Amino acid sequence: MDALLAEKNHDNIRFAVHGLQDLPAISPMASKLLNVIGDENITIHQLAEIIRQDASLGARIIGLANSAYFGQCEPITSVEDAIFKALGLRLTQNMALGIVLSGPFNSGLQCAAFDRNSFWLKAVLTASLAQGFCHLLEDKNLIDADTAYLAGLLNEFGLMPLVYLFPEQMDTLFVRRSNGEHLHDILRKELGTDQHEVGAYLARKWKVPADVIDVIAHFSEQDYEGENKLLVQLIRFCSQWVTQYMENENWDSLPQNTDVLLECSGLEREQVLKLFKQQHEKSTALESMAKALAEN
């Protein structure tokens, strides 16, 4: 009887996750930001005007600009200055989108084991490392650095709706993860899905840029051969390094798939190690950015 109940509960969870019928709809602000993502013609004033329509978002963007990562000598007090003096257009778009997409899932979370600060720190570290990697490429057309940043920022976004939908189950699963099991494997076994499947579903529904959708959807597919193969490999590589780094703070440990990425990108091992060291040196500043993102 217990086995039947467990199986029924598993099926119910799987159905709810795939239907996602209890999730909030995308906000009007998120739709506006998605419409201007990657728009090369948008001006600082136009972007600031969009962001100011949501007072909370404007305050978060200003808070990000004042974080230690940007090292401002004087406090920034306006959205325009946040964009012009610190973040820049594309980073502001990416950060604002990350904030508004996660917004509906922030309120009333009842999952004690979900560490919002760690979630955003991993996202920011992955995004920053991916962007830095793109700047090393001789052929800048291989991967757009800003797209890589957004893909790194959102690649595990699907965790938030899972925590929102199933706080008690996820609380237990996060505890199991701390005992050494991989979260992806645990989620597939217990929920019949994972953060990437859920994230890709929402990304498609919300019309997130197609390159970013590919990264989320194919993150766990080691044999993925689509047009965004290098981008998928890069975000996977960066995410693996960040996971290792957050667990033991050894910046010079190379992820398992390093050789594959080096072969595809044409980079040398020494270049990658230098980039890892740079990430390590600015990790404290990036923590301040993650903390600003994690605030309700």
N, C-alpha and C positions, 0 to 999 in steps of 0.2 A: 504493500500500500504506500509506504514512504517513497519507494522508487517511482511509483506512478505519479505521486504528488510532485516530486522533484522534476520529473519529466514534463509534467503539465506546466509547472512554474517556468521552466526553461523555455517551453514553446511560447508561453504568454509574453515573456520578456523579449524573445526574438521577434515576435509579431509587433510588439509595441515599438521596438527600436527601428524596425524596417518601415513601419508606418509613420513613426515620429508624429503621431497625431496630437500629442499633448504639448508640442513645442510652440513657443511664441512665433508669430509671423515676423518676417524681416521688417525692420523699422524703416520709416520713410527716409531717415538720415542715411542709413546704410545704402539704400537704393541711390540716393543722390551721390554718395561717395563712389559707389561702383560705376556710376555713369561717367565719372571724371578720372578714374584710375588710368594712368598712362597717357592722359591727354597732354600733349606737349604744348598746347596753346593756352592752357589755363594760366591765369595770372595769380600772383600772391593775393591780391585783393579779392579776386573771385573765389578762391579757395577759402580764404578767411571768412568771407560773407556766408558761405555754406556752413562752415563750422560754427559760426556765431549763432546760427539758428537753434543750436542746442547748447544752452549755457553750461551744462555739465561737461559736455565734450570740449568746449572751449577752455574750461578750467583745467581739464586733464591735459590738453595739448600745451597749455602754458606751464603746467607742472612738469611735464616732460622736458620742456626747453630749459627749465630751471634746475634740472637734475644735474648731479655732479659730472655726468658723462660729457656734457657740453661745456662745462667750465666757464660759465658766464661771469664776468666781473661785476655786472650790475643786474639786479633782478629784472626779468622780462615780465611785462604786465599786459601785453596785448597779443592777440592771436597773430596779427601781422608780424610783429617782432619775433614771435616764436618761430614763424616760418622763415623769415628773412635772416635773422641773426643766428639761428641754431639749427633747426631741423631741415630746412630746404623743402621744396615742393613735393618731391616723390616720397621722402621719408614721412612728411606730415600726412600725405594721403595714406600711406601704408599703416602708420600708427593709428590714425583716426579710424580707419576701416577695422583694424583689429579690436579697437575699443568698442565700437558700436556693434560689431557682430557678436562680441562676447557679452554685451550689456544685459540682454534678456536673461542670461543664465547666472548672473552674479547675485541677484537678490534672493535672500532666503535659503541659501545653500545649507543643507543639513548633513553634509558629508565631512566629518571631522578630519578624516585622513587625507582629504584633498587639500594640498598646500598651494594656494593661489600664487604666492610669491615664487615658489619653485617652478610652477607651471610657466609663468611669464619669464622667469630667468632663463629657463631652457629655451623658450621661444626666441628671446632676444639674443642669446648667445649663438643659437643656430643661425638666425638671420644674419647677424653681424659677421660670423665666420664665412657664411656662404657668399656674402657680398665682397668680403676681403679676398676670397678665393677668385672671384670673377675679375677682380682688378689685376690679378697676376697673369691672367690669360693673355697670350700674344694676340689672338684673334678675339677682339672684344665683341664680335657678332655671334660667337658661340653661345653665350648666355648673357641675357640682359641682367645687369647687377641688381637693379631695383626689383625686377621680377623675382630673382633669387631671394632677395630679402623678404618679400611678401610671402613667398612659398615657405621659407624657413620659419617665418612668424606664425603661419597658419597650419603647418603640417600636422600638428596634433590637436588642432582646434576641436575635433570631434569628442575629445574628453569632456569638454564642458557640458554639452547636451546630455551625455551619458550620466554625468554626476547630477545634473538637473533632474533627469528622469528617474534615476535609480540610486538615490543617495545612500540608502542602507546597504544595498548589494555592492556598490562601488566602494564603500567604506571598508567592507570585508576584503574586497579584491585588492585594494591598495595595501592593506596590511600584509596580504599574501605576497605581494610584489616585494615588499621590504625584506622578505625572507629569501630572496634570490631568484624568484621566478620572473620571467619576462611578462610585462603587462599585456602586450599584444597577444601572447599565447593564452594567458589567463582569460582575457576577454572573449577570445574565439571559443574557448572551451565552455565558459560559463554563460555567456550571453548570446553566442552564435553570431557575433559581429565584433568589431573593434573600432577604435577611435578613427581609423582612416576610412573605413567603409561609411561610418556615420558622417564624418567630416566631408567626404566626397559627395555624399547624397545632398547635404545642405549646400555645399559649394555650387553644385549644378543647379539646384533649385533657386539659389539666390543670384546665379549668373556671375559668379566670381570669375576672373580671367582664366581662360582655358588652360594656359600653361600651369597655373597654380593648381587647378583641378587635377591635372595629370599627375602632379607630384603627390597630392594627397591620396588619390585613387590607387596609384601604382607603387606607393612607398615600400610596401612589403614584398613586391614581386622582384626577386633577384634576377629573373630572366626577361624583364621588360625590355622590349626592343622598339618602342614607339619613337616618334619624332622628338620627344623631350627626354630621351634616354639619359643624356649627360646631366641635365638638370635634376632628374630624379635621383641619379647616382650621387650627385653633389649634395643634395639635401639629406639623403640617407647617411652619407659619409659624415657630414657635419653634425647631424643628430647623434650619431654613434659616438663621435669624439666628445660632444658636450655631455652625454650621459656618463661616459668614463670620467670626464673632468669633474663633474659635479659630485661623483661618488668618491673620488680619491685625490683630486686636485693635482694629478700628475699630467702636466700639459704635453709632455713629450711621448705619450703613449699613442701609437698609430692604430687606427681602427683596422679591423680585419680586411676590409675591402679596399685598402689603400692602393695596392698595386693596380687594381682594375681602373680606379679613377685616374691614377697617374698616366696609365697607358692611353686612356681616352682624351685626357686634357693636354698631354705633352709637358706637364710640369715635372720638376725634379723633387725628390724627397726632401732635400735641404730647404727648398722654398716653402714647402708645406710646414715643416717643423718651425721655420721662422715665423710663419703666420700663426701657428699654435702659440708660440711664445708671446707674440703681440696680443693675442686674445687673452692670455693669462694676465698680462700686465695691465690690461684695462678692464679686467673682470669686476673689480670693485666699483668702477664707474658704471659699468653695465648693470650691476645690481641695483643701483639707484634708479636707473631707467625702468627696470623690471618692477621695482617697488611702486613707482608712479603708475605703471600700467595696472598693477594689481589692486589699486585702491578702488573702492566702490564709488 
